[in-house]
Amino acid sequence: MSLKSKLDAGEFAILAEIEPPKGVDVTGMVKNATNVKGQVDAFVIPEMSNAVMRMSSLGGAMILQSKGMETVMQVCCRDRNRLALQADILAAYACGIKNIMAVSGEDPSFGDHHQARAVYGIQLTELLEAIQMLHAGRDMAGIDLNGAPEFEVGSTVNAGLKGEALEIELEEMNKKIEAGTRFFITPPLFDIESIKSFIKIVDYEKTKIIPTVLLLKSAGMARYMARNVEHIHLPDDLITRIQKSPDKTRECVSIAKEMIGTLKKEGFSGVLISTIGWEHRLPEIIGSKEVSG
């Protein structure tokens, strides 16, 4: 069943993030995806996340599509002007990619090429509107296309905001919905209580909300995120649980599995599993019937 069909049917979708390589050897990427083929509904291919230079999302998605795996290609405002963005989107559809996720992208100062200049020729909502124009058979200049794409379109929403910041985020979310966005990916979520304000306002049975489940790698990583990453709440007892465990890696995997189960019971549309380079751990995270069923 395709990602679109699952979302349309209200079934719980399992997405997994697979980073393209920093180089041309795609062996590891293909192996890690193949290991969970059939258990993952679609693989999200980031577009140089954290502004670190890697193979493009288009290239990575094309490779996995050629192996019979459904993908979600990220398109990023940071790196390309409106010409290049439209060209990549058309190429993606012609190569069999049916899902697309529009993101703003982190500033190059976060990455490994500090001399790079961000483009941001169009903003995120404009990119989503451009995708809808392509769906309608015209480019951003109003010129007719020879064949139009039809994507399942996603974007991002920060469900962890509070107060006025949350109100502004919800306004932006509604603009994205008006621009054709069907599903929304949240930042990493470790505690349902931390997004109760969001849940009370958003009817996430109608709006397809897909939280990110991040695989922690250590208690140190958890402490760092708790202290330094805004709008992400990591409970103290979770950090203590990792610290006290004799097998910290296994405990981190268990925490991710439990979070997926919780989100499924809460009625969310699915999850995006992010392992930040530990894609070989995906079979352990989604191997149970409770998670993948």
C-alpha positions in Angstrom: 0.0 0.0 0.0 1.4 3.4 -1.0 2.0 6.2 1.6 -0.9 8.2 0.0 -3.3 5.2 0.3 -2.3 4.6 3.9 -2.9 8.2 4.9 -6.2 8.3 2.9 -7.3 5.2 4.8 -6.4 6.6 8.2 -3.8 3.8 8.8 -0.7 4.3 10.8 2.3 5.0 8.5 5.9 4.1 9.3 8.4 6.5 7.7 12.2 6.1 8.1 14.9 8.7 7.4 17.8 7.4 5.3 20.7 9.8 4.8 22.3 9.7 1.4 26.1 9.1 1.5 28.8 11.8 1.6 30.3 10.3 -1.6 29.1 7.9 -4.3 29.2 4.6 -2.5 25.5 3.9 -1.9 26.0 0.3 -0.7 25.3 1.2 3.0 22.2 3.3 2.2 20.7 0.6 0.0 21.5 -2.2 2.5 20.0 -0.3 5.5 16.8 0.4 3.5 16.5 -3.1 2.1 16.8 -4.5 5.7 13.4 -3.0 6.5 11.8 -3.1 3.1 8.2 -4.1 3.5 8.1 -2.8 7.1 8.6 0.9 6.2 5.9 2.6 4.1 8.3 5.2 2.7 11.9 6.4 3.2 12.4 10.1 3.8 15.6 11.3 2.0 16.9 14.5 3.6 18.3 17.3 1.5 21.7 17.9 3.1 20.3 18.1 6.6 22.2 20.4 9.0 23.7 22.0 5.8 26.2 19.1 5.6 27.2 18.4 2.0 26.0 15.0 0.8 24.5 13.3 -2.2 21.2 15.1 -3.1 17.8 14.0 -2.0 16.8 13.6 -5.6 19.8 11.2 -6.2 19.2 9.2 -3.1 15.5 8.9 -3.7 16.0 7.8 -7.3 18.4 5.0 -6.2 16.0 3.6 -3.6 13.0 3.9 -6.0 15.0 1.9 -8.5 15.2 -0.9 -5.9 11.4 -0.9 -5.5 11.2 1.2 -2.3 8.9 4.2 -2.0 10.5 7.5 -1.0 9.8 11.0 0.2 12.1 13.5 -1.5 12.9 16.6 0.4 13.1 19.9 -1.5 14.9 22.7 0.2 14.6 26.5 -0.2 18.2 27.0 1.0 20.2 25.7 -1.9 18.3 26.3 -5.2 16.5 29.1 -6.9 13.0 28.7 -8.4 14.3 27.4 -11.7 16.4 24.6 -10.1 13.6 23.7 -7.6 11.0 23.3 -10.3 13.4 21.3 -12.5 14.3 18.9 -9.7 10.6 18.4 -8.8 9.7 17.6 -12.4 12.6 15.2 -12.7 11.6 13.5 -9.4 8.1 12.7 -10.6 9.3 11.5 -14.0 11.6 9.1 -12.1 8.8 7.6 -10.1 9.0 9.6 -6.9 5.4 10.4 -5.8 6.0 12.0 -2.4 7.7 15.3 -1.7 8.5 17.2 1.5 9.2 20.9 1.4 11.5 22.4 4.0 13.3 25.7 4.5 16.7 24.1 5.4 19.2 25.1 8.0 21.6 28.0 7.5 25.0 27.0 5.9 26.7 28.2 9.1 25.5 25.0 10.8 27.2 22.8 8.2 30.6 21.9 6.8 30.8 24.5 4.0 30.8 27.8 5.9 31.7 29.7 2.7 28.4 28.5 1.1 25.8 31.2 0.5 22.1 30.4 1.2 19.8 31.0 -1.8 16.3 31.3 -0.3 15.1 32.8 -3.6 11.6 31.7 -2.5 10.2 31.0 0.9 8.6 27.8 2.1 5.0 28.7 1.5 5.9 30.0 -2.0 7.6 26.6 -2.7 4.4 24.8 -1.7 2.3 27.1 -3.9 4.7 26.4 -6.8 4.2 22.7 -6.3 0.5 23.2 -6.6 1.0 25.3 -9.8 3.0 22.4 -11.3 0.2 20.0 -10.3 -2.2 22.3 -12.3 0.1 22.0 -15.3 1.9 25.4 -15.2 5.3 26.6 -14.0 5.9 29.6 -11.8 6.0 31.8 -14.9 2.6 30.6 -15.9 3.8 28.6 -18.8 2.1 25.3 -19.6 3.9 22.1 -18.9 4.1 19.0 -21.2 2.7 16.7 -18.5 2.0 17.6 -14.9 3.2 15.9 -11.7 0.9 14.8 -8.9 2.6 14.5 -5.5 1.6 13.7 -2.0 3.0 16.8 -0.4 4.4 17.2 3.1 6.1 19.9 5.2 7.0 20.6 8.8 5.3 21.9 11.9 6.8 22.6 15.3 4.3 21.1 17.7 6.4 21.9 20.8 5.9 25.7 20.8 3.8 27.5 23.4 1.7 30.6 23.7 2.0 33.3 21.0 4.8 31.3 19.2 2.4 28.4 18.8 -0.4 30.7 17.5 2.0 32.0 14.8 3.1 28.4 14.0 -0.5 27.3 13.5 -1.2 30.3 11.2 1.8 29.2 9.1 0.5 25.6 9.2 -2.9 26.7 7.9 -1.2 28.6 5.0 0.7 25.4 4.2 -2.6 23.5 4.2 -4.1 26.1 1.9 -1.1 25.6 -0.3 -1.8 21.9 -0.7 0.2 20.3 2.2 -1.3 16.9 3.2 1.0 15.8 6.0 3.2 17.4 8.6 6.4 16.1 10.2 7.2 17.4 13.7 10.6 17.8 15.4 11.7 14.8 17.7 9.1 14.0 20.3 9.9 12.3 23.6 6.9 13.3 25.8 3.3 13.6 24.7 2.6 16.0 27.5 5.0 18.5 25.9 2.7 19.0 22.9 -0.7 19.0 24.7 -1.3 22.6 23.7 -0.8 21.7 20.1 -3.1 18.6 20.4 -5.9 20.6 22.0 -6.0 23.0 19.0 -5.2 20.7 16.0 -7.6 18.0 14.9 -4.9 15.5 14.1 -7.4 13.0 12.9 -8.1 15.3 10.0 -4.7 16.9 9.7 -2.0 14.3 9.1 0.5 14.8 11.8 3.6 12.6 11.8 5.9 13.1 14.8 9.6 12.3 14.6 10.9 9.6 16.8 14.6 10.1 17.3 16.8 7.3 18.3 19.0 8.6 21.2 22.6 7.2 21.2 23.6 7.8 24.8 22.7 9.5 28.0 25.1 12.3 27.0 23.2 12.9 23.8 20.0 13.0 25.7 21.4 15.5 28.3 22.8 17.7 25.5 19.4 17.9 23.7 17.6 18.6 27.0 19.8 21.5 27.7 20.5 23.0 24.3 17.7 22.1 21.8 14.8 24.5 21.9 11.2 23.3 22.0 12.1 19.7 22.6 11.3 18.3 26.0 13.3 15.3 27.3 12.1 14.1 30.7 14.7 13.7 33.4 13.5 10.2 34.2 14.1 9.1 30.6 17.8 10.4 30.9 18.1 8.6 34.2 16.7 5.4 32.7 19.5 5.4 30.0 22.2 6.2 32.6 21.2 3.3 34.8 20.8 0.7 32.0 23.6 -1.8 31.7 23.0 -1.9 27.9 22.5 1.8 27.0 22.1 1.2 23.3 19.4 -1.4 23.8 17.7 0.9 26.2 17.7 3.7 23.6 16.1 1.4 21.1 13.5 0.3 23.6 12.6 4.0 24.3 12.1 4.6 20.6 9.9 1.5 20.2 7.8 2.6 23.2 7.4 6.1 21.7 6.2 4.7 18.4 3.6 2.5 20.3 2.4 5.5 22.3 2.0 7.7 19.2 0.0 4.9 17.5 -2.3 4.6 20.4 -2.8 8.4 20.5 -4.1 8.4 17.0 -1.4 10.1 15.1 -1.1 9.4 11.4 2.3 7.8 11.7 5.9 8.3 12.7 9.2 9.3 11.1 12.0 7.3 12.6 15.3 9.2 12.6 18.5 7.4 13.6 21.1 10.0 12.6 23.5 7.6 11.0 22.4 4.5 12.9 20.1 3.3 10.1 21.4 -0.3 10.9 19.4 -0.1 14.0 16.1 0.3 12.1 15.3 -3.5 12.2 15.5 -3.5 16.0 13.2 -0.5 16.3 10.4 -1.6 13.9 10.8 -5.3 14.0 7.9 -6.0 16.4 4.4 -6.6 15.1 3.1 -3.9 17.5 5.2 -1.3 15.7 4.9 -2.4 12.1 1.4 -3.9 12.2 
